[in-house]
Amino acid sequence: MTSSSVTARRLAAAALAAGALVGAAALPATAADRSYRENVEISRVQYDSPGWDNGSNRSLNNEWVEVTNNSRHRVNLDGWRLTEDRRGVTYTFRHFTLGGHQTVRVHTGIGRDTAGDLFQDRRNYVWDNRRDTATLRNDERRFVDSVTWGERGQRWDDPRDHNGRGQRWDDHRDHEGRNHHGRGHDHRR
């Protein structure tokens, strides 16, 4: 009788130990998944399409936001939202995975989605040329990143960025205390 009781206790202890190992193995995956998400950011914004804002699809598609995955792991963006904060215009990512060290450009106008370009299929401009904020939230509506332009106190640099595409702002910190850089022109609509 003692033997069966000892065996039962050993089996129970082994089951508990195995459960603890499985649980411990699951924790790093969850933490790792969270860190991949933390490596996604709004990397560039072209809030004023170059040239005259004539409302053509070409002009609308020259207004865009780039989202970059700085990790080496893929991130499923399904259900993530890119929002224009002043009016609340929102684009929701559908069935889209962003590869490691990849960037996707989200255009305002109509087009065919690819791995590097997504289209909001809108017929009106989204981003204000003078002042606005682009905010990225994950599928649980948690804040991921934001970029703001045109606020008082920003320092504007006139030289063209390394691609020759507009002005650059420096020294802007979001409410999380992170520094953000964006690109675009400061023309008025």
Secondary structure, DSSP 8 states (H G I E B T S, - for coil): -HHHHHHHHHHHHHHHHHHHHHHHHHHHHHHHHHHHHHTEEEEEEE-S-SS-----HHHHHTSEEEEEE-SSS-EE-TT-EEEETTT--EEE--S-EE-TT-EEEEESS-----SSEEE---SS--S-SSSEEEEEE-TT--EEEEEEES-TT-EEE-S--TTS-SEEEESEE-TTS-EE--EE-----
